[in-house]
Amino acid sequence: MKKQKLKTHKGAKRRFKVTSTGKLMMAKGMKSHFRRRKSARVKRQFDRMQEIHESDTKRVKKLLPYS
């Protein structure tokens, strides 16, 4: 009997990227909400991807089994 394939969580697939070194990256939320009152520095920081906190990596890796 063949072992079943694990399914990728489609929401997690869109939200997280895995780097070549294996780090999990995410984009911050609240990018476009009240954008005019945010400083230019803050708006630039929203463009960058952030590394996921180490306490969340195990949970996210379970959602992305083949990454």
Summary of the structure (lengths in Angstrom):
residues: 67
radius of gyration: 15.6
end to end distance: 25.2
largest distance: 59.5
contacts: 117
relative contact order: 0.25
helix: 36%
strand: 15%
